[in-house]
């Protein structure tokens, strides 16, 4: 996953993870989640529609961890 870049379209609420490559096939793996494969079947992208709602539990958990790590311990 080191070659993947993360893009977020706030207006459309789409999270997109992608790397270089030309899309050969797009597969819906779950409602609102698509994967993109190149012509040899290698993963080149993941689209998550309605991302803020779909990932809200993960986002809340990350926010709690960030807040806990940022508190100063006397």
N, C-alpha and C positions, 0 to 999 in steps of 0.2 A: 504494500500500500504506500510505500515511500514515494512513488512516482505520481501519486494522485494529488490533485489540488481540489480544494473545497471552495465552492461558490454558493452564495445564498442570494436569492432574489426576494427581497423583503416584500415588495409589492404583490408578487404572485405567490409568496410563501412556498418557494421550491428550494430545497437543498440539493445540490448537485455535486457529486464527487466524480472527477474525471481525470483521465490521463490522455496523452497523445494517442491518436489512432482514428481510423475511419470506421464509423458504425456500419456493421453488416446486418445486425439483428437487434431488435428491442423486444424484451420479454417482460410482461407484467408478472412479478413474482408474488405480489400481494396487492390488494386494492390500494392504489396510491404509491406503489413502489415498483419502479421499473429498473431493469438492468440492461445495459447495452454491451453487446459483444462485437468484436471485430470479425472479419471474414474467417479467421481461423478458430473462432469460438473463445477467444481470450477476453476477459472482463476489461472494459475500458471506461465504463461509467455506471453510476447509480443515481437515479432521480427519485427524490422523495417529495411528493406533492402534499400540501397541507402540513408541512413539516413541523410548524410550531405546535400544532395539536397532536400530531402523531408522536412527536418526541418530547411532549411536555413533561412526562415523568422523569426522563433522563435529564432534561434541562434543569428541573427543580432539584434533583439530586446533585448535579454539578454545582449549582448555585449554593446549596447548603455546604458542600465541601469547600468551595472557595471562601465562603464567609468564615467557616471554622478555621481555615488555614490563615486567614488574614487577621484574626484576632490576636492582639498582643497579650502574651502571658507575662504577668508581673514577676 
